[in-house]
Amino acid sequence: MKKLVVVLGLFLSMASYAEEQSNVINAVSSVVSGVVSTGKDVLKGVKEGIDTGRKEGTSIDDASIIYDREQLQKNVEVKILSVIKDGGEYKVTVALKNKTDKLIRITNLNEQETLQLLDTDGFSVFSLYSVRDINIPKKAAVKSIFVFPADGTPKTLKIFEIEMEIPNELIK
């Protein structure tokens, strides 16, 4: 009988401990979830603040900031010059011509929605390397090289959701 009481006591204490542990897990999970969610909101707010400040503020060098499709179409002529397969990479050379009388700075090219290479099957790949802001002097053009993983045959380059078909004769 004494053994039964001891076993029953152990069983009840284990059940109580398991319930306590479950409550601790739930509490910690809730706190961590809230911290992560708040952290993501903070980072999103910081990025939106930076983008708004860049759009609305005047840059030190008086450059026009290009940050979206509308601005790019209005101020820059884009032309694909070549696509070269180099090992496991495609190097896409693009001419960017400034149509204005002001220095232009193209920003946010590191964002996946901003710069993509699509293959003939519709699969998208993103730049392998960080793309810095591109400065284009007034009434001038620059060449930029974007590097993507070689996956499939390239068909379309997307910059700020503007789709540019890649003619087969440009692929080498």
Phi and psi in degrees as GROMACS dihedral restraints (atoms count N, CA, C in turn):
[ dihedral_restraints ]
;  ai    aj    ak    al  type     phi  dphi    fc
    3     4     5     6     1   -62.3    20    10
    4     5     6     7     1   -37.4    20    10
    6     7     8     9     1   -64.2    20    10
    7     8     9    10     1   -38.8    20    10
    9    10    11    12     1   -63.7    20    10
   10    11    12    13     1   -41.5    20    10
   12    13    14    15     1   -63.9    20    10
   13    14    15    16     1   -42.7    20    10
   15    16    17    18     1   -64.2    20    10
   16    17    18    19     1   -45.9    20    10
   18    19    20    21     1   -62.9    20    10
   19    20    21    22     1   -44.2    20    10
   21    22    23    24     1   -62.8    20    10
   22    23    24    25     1   -40.6    20    10
   24    25    26    27     1   -63.4    20    10
   25    26    27    28     1   -42.8    20    10
   27    28    29    30     1   -62.6    20    10
   28    29    30    31     1   -43.7    20    10
   30    31    32    33     1   -60.2    20    10
   31    32    33    34     1   -46.4    20    10
   33    34    35    36     1   -64.3    20    10
   34    35    36    37     1   -39.9    20    10
   36    37    38    39     1   -69.3    20    10
   37    38    39    40     1   -34.4    20    10
   39    40    41    42     1   -66.8    20    10
   40    41    42    43     1   -40.9    20    10
   42    43    44    45     1   -64.2    20    10
   43    44    45    46     1   -42.1    20    10
   45    46    47    48     1   -64.1    20    10
   46    47    48    49     1   -42.7    20    10
   48    49    50    51     1   -64.1    20    10
   49    50    51    52     1   -41.6    20    10
   51    52    53    54     1   -63.6    20    10
   52    53    54    55     1   -40.3    20    10
   54    55    56    57     1   -65.9    20    10
   55    56    57    58     1   -41.5    20    10
   57    58    59    60     1   -62.6    20    10
   58    59    60    61     1   -44.2    20    10
   60    61    62    63     1   -63.7    20    10
   61    62    63    64     1   -40.8    20    10
   63    64    65    66     1   -61.4    20    10
   64    65    66    67     1   -42.1    20    10
   66    67    68    69     1   -64.2    20    10
   67    68    69    70     1   -39.6    20    10
   69    70    71    72     1   -63.7    20    10
   70    71    72    73     1   -45.4    20    10
   72    73    74    75     1   -60.0    20    10
   73    74    75    76     1   -46.4    20    10
   75    76    77    78     1   -61.8    20    10
   76    77    78    79     1   -42.0    20    10
   78    79    80    81     1   -65.4    20    10
   79    80    81    82     1   -47.0    20    10
   81    82    83    84     1   -63.4    20    10
   82    83    84    85     1   -43.2    20    10
   84    85    86    87     1   -59.1    20    10
   85    86    87    88     1   -43.7    20    10
   87    88    89    90     1   -63.2    20    10
   88    89    90    91     1   -43.9    20    10
   90    91    92    93     1   -64.7    20    10
   91    92    93    94     1   -47.9    20    10
   93    94    95    96     1   -63.1    20    10
   94    95    96    97     1   -41.7    20    10
   96    97    98    99     1   -58.9    20    10
   97    98    99   100     1   -45.0    20    10
   99   100   101   102     1   -63.5    20    10
  100   101   102   103     1   -41.8    20    10
  102   103   104   105     1   -63.9    20    10
  103   104   105   106     1   -46.0    20    10
  105   106   107   108     1   -62.7    20    10
  106   107   108   109     1   -45.8    20    10
  108   109   110   111     1   -60.6    20    10
  109   110   111   112     1   -45.9    20    10
  111   112   113   114     1   -63.6    20    10
  112   113   114   115     1   -41.9    20    10
  114   115   116   117     1   -60.1    20    10
  115   116   117   118     1   -42.2    20    10
  117   118   119   120     1   -63.9    20    10
  118   119   120   121     1   -41.8    20    10
  120   121   122   123     1   -63.1    20    10
  121   122   123   124     1   -39.9    20    10
  123   124   125   126     1   -63.2    20    10
  124   125   126   127     1   -47.7    20    10
  126   127   128   129     1   -62.1    20    10
  127   128   129   130     1   -40.5    20    10
  129   130   131   132     1   -63.4    20    10
  130   131   132   133     1   -41.6    20    10
  132   133   134   135     1   -64.4    20    10
  133   134   135   136     1   -40.3    20    10
  135   136   137   138     1   -62.6    20    10
  136   137   138   139     1   -46.0    20    10
  138   139   140   141     1   -62.5    20    10
  139   140   141   142     1   -44.9    20    10
  141   142   143   144     1   -63.1    20    10
  142   143   144   145     1   -37.9    20    10
  144   145   146   147     1   -64.8    20    10
  145   146   147   148     1   -42.1    20    10
  147   148   149   150     1   -63.0    20    10
  148   149   150   151     1   -46.8    20    10
  150   151   152   153     1   -61.2    20    10
  151   152   153   154     1   -43.9    20    10
  153   154   155   156     1   -63.7    20    10
  154   155   156   157     1   -43.9    20    10
  156   157   158   159     1   -61.5    20    10
  157   158   159   160     1   -39.7    20    10
  159   160   161   162     1   -68.2    20    10
  160   161   162   163     1   -37.1    20    10
  162   163   164   165     1   -70.7    20    10
  163   164   165   166     1   -45.8    20    10
  165   166   167   168     1   -86.9    20    10
  166   167   168   169     1   -32.5    20    10
  168   169   170   171     1   -80.9    20    10
  169   170   171   172     1   157.6    20    10
  171   172   173   174     1   -89.8    20    10
  172   173   174   175     1   130.5    20    10
  174   175   176   177     1   -74.4    20    10
  175   176   177   178     1   159.2    20    10
  177   178   179   180     1   -57.9    20    10
  178   179   180   181     1   -39.1    20    10
  180   181   182   183     1   -93.7    20    10
  181   182   183   184     1    12.4    20    10
  183   184   185   186     1    62.7    20    10
  184   185   186   187     1    29.3    20    10
  186   187   188   189     1   -77.5    20    10
  187   188   189   190     1   146.9    20    10
  189   190   191   192     1   -82.8    20    10
  190   191   192   193     1   130.7    20    10
  192   193   194   195     1   -95.1    20    10
  193   194   195   196     1   123.8    20    10
  195   196   197   198     1  -101.0    20    10
  196   197   198   199     1   118.6    20    10
  198   199   200   201     1  -134.0    20    10
  199   200   201   202     1     1.2    20    10
  201   202   203   204     1  -155.2    20    10
  202   203   204   205     1   176.0    20    10
  204   205   206   207     1   -58.1    20    10
  205   206   207   208     1   -48.3    20    10
  207   208   209   210     1   -59.2    20    10
  208   209   210   211     1   -46.8    20    10
  210   211   212   213     1   -64.9    20    10
  211   212   213   214     1   -40.4    20    10
  213   214   215   216     1   -64.5    20    10
  214   215   216   217     1   -48.3    20    10
  216   217   218   219     1   -61.4    20    10
  217   218   219   220     1   -37.5    20    10
  219   220   221   222     1   -72.8    20    10
  220   221   222   223     1   -35.6    20    10
  222   223   224   225     1  -114.3    20    10
  223   224   225   226     1   -13.9    20    10
  225   226   227   228     1  -132.7    20    10
  226   227   228   229     1   134.5    20    10
  228   229   230   231     1   -95.7    20    10
  229   230   231   232     1   125.3    20    10
  231   232   233   234     1  -114.1    20    10
  232   233   234   235     1   132.4    20    10
  234   235   236   237     1  -140.6    20    10
  235   236   237   238     1   130.7    20    10
  237   238   239   240     1   -80.4    20    10
  238   239   240   241     1   125.3    20    10
  240   241   242   243     1   -95.7    20    10
  241   242   243   244     1   -41.0    20    10
  243   244   245   246     1  -162.1    20    10
  244   245   246   247     1   159.0    20    10
  246   247   248   249     1  -133.4    20    10
  247   248   249   250     1   114.3    20    10
  249   250   251   252     1  -116.6    20    10
  250   251   252   253     1   127.8    20    10
  252   253   254   255     1   -86.1    20    10
  253   254   255   256     1   121.9    20    10
  255   256   257   258     1  -127.3    20    10
  256   257   258   259     1    94.5    20    10
  258   259   260   261     1    65.9    20    10
  259   260   261   262     1  -121.8    20    10
  261   262   263   264     1   -94.9    20    10
  262   263   264   265     1    20.6    20    10
  264   265   266   267     1  -131.5    20    10
  265   266   267   268     1   151.4    20    10
  267   268   269   270     1  -108.5    20    10
  268   269   270   271     1   127.6    20    10
  270   271   272   273     1  -104.7    20    10
  271   272   273   274     1   112.4    20    10
  273   274   275   276     1  -102.7    20    10
  274   275   276   277     1   115.0    20    10
  276   277   278   279     1   -96.0    20    10
  277   278   279   280     1   127.5    20    10
  279   280   281   282     1  -126.0    20    10
  280   281   282   283     1   136.1    20    10
  282   283   284   285     1   -93.3    20    10
  283   284   285   286     1   131.4    20    10
  285   286   287   288     1  -121.7    20    10
  286   287   288   289     1   112.4    20    10
  288   289   290   291     1  -108.5    20    10
  289   290   291   292     1   124.9    20    10
  291   292   293   294     1   -78.1    20    10
  292   293   294   295     1   121.4    20    10
  294   295   296   297     1   -94.1    20    10
  295   296   297   298     1     7.0    20    10
  297   298   299   300     1  -114.9    20    10
  298   299   300   301     1   176.9    20    10
  300   301   302   303     1   -98.2    20    10
  301   302   303   304     1    19.5    20    10
  303   304   305   306     1  -129.8    20    10
  304   305   306   307     1   153.4    20    10
  306   307   308   309     1   -59.8    20    10
  307   308   309   310     1   139.2    20    10
  309   310   311   312     1  -117.5    20    10
  310   311   312   313     1   141.4    20    10
  312   313   314   315     1  -126.2    20    10
  313   314   315   316     1   117.1    20    10
  315   316   317   318     1   -90.7    20    10
  316   317   318   319     1   124.4    20    10
  318   319   320   321     1  -119.0    20    10
  319   320   321   322     1   174.1    20    10
  321   322   323   324     1    63.9    20    10
  322   323   324   325     1    24.8    20    10
  324   325   326   327     1   -73.0    20    10
  325   326   327   328     1   -10.5    20    10
  327   328   329   330     1   -78.8    20    10
  328   329   330   331     1   -15.5    20    10
  330   331   332   333     1   -75.3    20    10
  331   332   333   334     1   136.1    20    10
  333   334   335   336     1   -60.9    20    10
  334   335   336   337     1   -33.2    20    10
  336   337   338   339     1   -73.5    20    10
  337   338   339   340     1   -12.3    20    10
  339   340   341   342     1   -90.2    20    10
  340   341   342   343     1   -35.1    20    10
  342   343   344   345     1  -138.0    20    10
  343   344   345   346     1   114.5    20    10
  345   346   347   348     1  -143.3    20    10
  346   347   348   349     1   153.0    20    10
  348   349   350   351     1  -120.7    20    10
  349   350   351   352     1   123.9    20    10
  351   352   353   354     1  -105.7    20    10
  352   353   354   355     1   142.8    20    10
  354   355   356   357     1   -95.2    20    10
  355   356   357   358     1  -179.1    20    10
  357   358   359   360     1   -64.9    20    10
  358   359   360   361     1   -19.6    20    10
  360   361   362   363     1   -93.5    20    10
  361   362   363   364     1     1.7    20    10
  363   364   365   366     1    88.6    20    10
  364   365   366   367     1     5.2    20    10
  366   367   368   369     1   -80.5    20    10
  367   368   369   370     1   141.7    20    10
  369   370   371   372     1  -107.7    20    10
  370   371   372   373     1   139.8    20    10
  372   373   374   375     1  -126.2    20    10
  373   374   375   376     1   157.9    20    10
  375   376   377   378     1  -116.0    20    10
  376   377   378   379     1   160.8    20    10
  378   379   380   381     1   -53.3    20    10
  379   380   381   382     1   137.2    20    10
  381   382   383   384     1   -75.3    20    10
  382   383   384   385     1   -27.6    20    10
  384   385   386   387     1  -122.4    20    10
  385   386   387   388     1   157.7    20    10
  387   388   389   390     1   -62.6    20    10
  388   389   390   391     1   131.4    20    10
  390   391   392   393     1  -104.4    20    10
  391   392   393   394     1   117.7    20    10
  393   394   395   396     1   -77.0    20    10
  394   395   396   397     1   167.1    20    10
  396   397   398   399     1   -57.4    20    10
  397   398   399   400     1   145.5    20    10
  399   400   401   402     1  -110.1    20    10
  400   401   402   403     1   123.2    20    10
  402   403   404   405     1   -98.8    20    10
  403   404   405   406     1   132.1    20    10
  405   406   407   408     1  -124.5    20    10
  406   407   408   409     1   116.4    20    10
  408   409   410   411     1   -60.5    20    10
  409   410   411   412     1   159.5    20    10
  411   412   413   414     1   -61.0    20    10
  412   413   414   415     1   139.7    20    10
  414   415   416   417     1    48.4    20    10
  415   416   417   418     1    40.1    20    10
  417   418   419   420     1  -138.5    20    10
  418   419   420   421     1   176.4    20    10
  420   421   422   423     1  -133.0    20    10
  421   422   423   424     1   154.9    20    10
  423   424   425   426     1  -132.8    20    10
  424   425   426   427     1   157.8    20    10
  426   427   428   429     1  -105.2    20    10
  427   428   429   430     1   137.3    20    10
  429   430   431   432     1  -127.5    20    10
  430   431   432   433     1   142.7    20    10
  432   433   434   435     1  -113.4    20    10
  433   434   435   436     1   123.7    20    10
  435   436   437   438     1  -108.7    20    10
  436   437   438   439     1   135.2    20    10
  438   439   440   441     1  -112.4    20    10
  439   440   441   442     1   127.0    20    10
  441   442   443   444     1  -125.5    20    10
  442   443   444   445     1   156.5    20    10
  444   445   446   447     1   -65.0    20    10
  445   446   447   448     1   139.9    20    10
  447   448   449   450     1   -79.4    20    10
  448   449   450   451     1    98.6    20    10
  450   451   452   453     1  -138.0    20    10
  451   452   453   454     1   102.7    20    10
  453   454   455   456     1    83.2    20    10
  454   455   456   457     1  -174.7    20    10
  456   457   458   459     1   -98.9    20    10
  457   458   459   460     1   123.5    20    10
  459   460   461   462     1   -63.9    20    10
  460   461   462   463     1   139.4    20    10
  462   463   464   465     1  -125.9    20    10
  463   464   465   466     1   -39.2    20    10
  465   466   467   468     1  -140.6    20    10
  466   467   468   469     1   135.0    20    10
  468   469   470   471     1  -104.3    20    10
  469   470   471   472     1   131.7    20    10
  471   472   473   474     1  -115.8    20    10
  472   473   474   475     1   124.1    20    10
  474   475   476   477     1  -125.5    20    10
  475   476   477   478     1   120.7    20    10
  477   478   479   480     1    50.4    20    10
  478   479   480   481     1    43.1    20    10
  480   481   482   483     1    66.7    20    10
  481   482   483   484     1     8.7    20    10
  483   484   485   486     1   -86.8    20    10
  484   485   486   487     1   120.6    20    10
  486   487   488   489     1   -94.1    20    10
  487   488   489   490     1   126.2    20    10
  489   490   491   492     1  -121.1    20    10
  490   491   492   493     1   117.9    20    10
  492   493   494   495     1   -68.0    20    10
  493   494   495   496     1   142.4    20    10
  495   496   497   498     1  -103.0    20    10
  496   497   498   499     1   110.2    20    10
  498   499   500   501     1   -62.8    20    10
  499   500   501   502     1   141.9    20    10
  501   502   503   504     1   -57.0    20    10
  502   503   504   505     1   -33.2    20    10
  504   505   506   507     1   -67.2    20    10
  505   506   507   508     1   -15.7    20    10
  507   508   509   510     1   -84.5    20    10
  508   509   510   511     1   -15.1    20    10
  510   511   512   513     1   -87.6    20    10
  511   512   513   514     1   121.7    20    10
